[in-house]
Amino acid sequence: MPLTIDAHQHFWRLDQPRPFDYAWLDAPKLAPIRRDFLPEHLEPHLQAAGVDRCVFVQTQHHLEENRWALELADRHEFIAGVVGWVDLADDDCEEQVLRFSEHPKFVGVRHITQDEPDDDFIVRPDVLRGLRVLEKHGVPFDLLFYVKHLRHVPALASQLPELPMVIDHLAKPRIKDHATDDWLPHFKAAAAFPNVYCKLSGMITEADWRRWTADDLKPYVQTALSSFGPGRLMFGSDWPVCELAGSYERVHQALVEALGPLSETERTMIFGDTARCFYALPVQVP
């Protein structure tokens, strides 16, 4: 049987010393997830959903989280990879990339672009220089965008044609409002570039937290499927953030329902092979 892989989840421990900063969890609406979430908390959910491996994705703009997450990955075989952080705008960027790339489970980089006050942050010359470092060394990049940032994808993909990039959470369309008008044209334009992929993740927290159903997700999932195809789509739980609106198991099942009938090959791609190939995960296929 092929490996099933969750391409997007997080860990945090609130008593971490500086420079870890979890102040973003102080927002009242995030109170349900303001507690520790560690591998021992995730593993039962993976087993219940039939997921074999996972990919940790950064939450901190600090190199220390890379070290911590890689230590966790060393202790837990089911953590197949770590998408960490490097300072793309720093003159030291290449040294950081090379240092962490020595670890086989350091498989990608993300920056929390959605929180940058400058909507054009990702196309700044100094940031583009850092992205070229990733391209040079074959390190994939996660695009944590809002819909308003999608307009930058064609420029990024054109200037960095050898850099594998993946859009996290479909760029957070307004699922609660059942809206696609501001998202659809830019999303399809991004999908036109073969080095751009998409994670089917983070959707239930963009829907109505209390009343969402798989049918609410279906138009967005089907658009992604027709635009990217299964070879450029990957399942991600966004655990534990998803716990705000639904359990890990419910997220997994909702995506199965929203995707509808698939061939075995298509399902294997979305639920494992795409992530394994995109991140070059150091896992053995049974």
HELIX and SHEET records of a PDB file:
HELIX    1   1 ALA A   23  ASP A   26  5                                   4    
HELIX    2   2 PRO A   28  ILE A   33  5                                   6    
HELIX    3   3 PRO A   39  ALA A   49  1                                  11    
HELIX    4   4 LEU A   63  ARG A   75  1                                  13    
HELIX    5   5 CYS A   93  SER A  101  1                                   9    
HELIX    6   6 THR A  113  ASP A  115  5                                   3    
HELIX    7   7 PHE A  121  VAL A  123  5                                   3    
HELIX    8   8 PRO A  125  HIS A  137  1                                  13    
HELIX    9   9 VAL A  147  HIS A  152  5                                   6    
HELIX   10  10 VAL A  153  GLN A  159  1                                   7    
HELIX   11  11 ASP A  168  ALA A  171  5                                   4    
HELIX   12  12 LEU A  184  ALA A  191  1                                   8    
HELIX   13  13 ILE A  204  GLU A  206  5                                   3    
HELIX   14  14 ALA A  214  PHE A  228  1                                  15    
HELIX   15  15 PRO A  230  ARG A  232  5                                   3    
HELIX   16  16 VAL A  241  LEU A  244  5                                   4    
HELIX   17  17 TYR A  248  LEU A  259  1                                  12    
HELIX   18  18 GLU A  264  THR A  268  1                                   5    
HELIX   19  19 MET A  269  ASP A  273  3                                   5    
HELIX   20  20 THR A  274  PHE A  278  1                                   5    
SHEET    1   A 8 ILE A   5  GLN A   9  0                                        
SHEET    2   A 8 ARG A  53  VAL A  57  1                                        
SHEET    3   A 8 ILE A  79  GLY A  84  1                                        
SHEET    4   A 8 PHE A 106  HIS A 111  1                                        
SHEET    5   A 8 PHE A 141  LEU A 143  1                                        
SHEET    6   A 8 MET A 165  ILE A 167  1                                        
SHEET    7   A 8 VAL A 196  LEU A 200  1                                        
SHEET    8   A 8 LEU A 233  PHE A 235  1                                        
END                                                                             
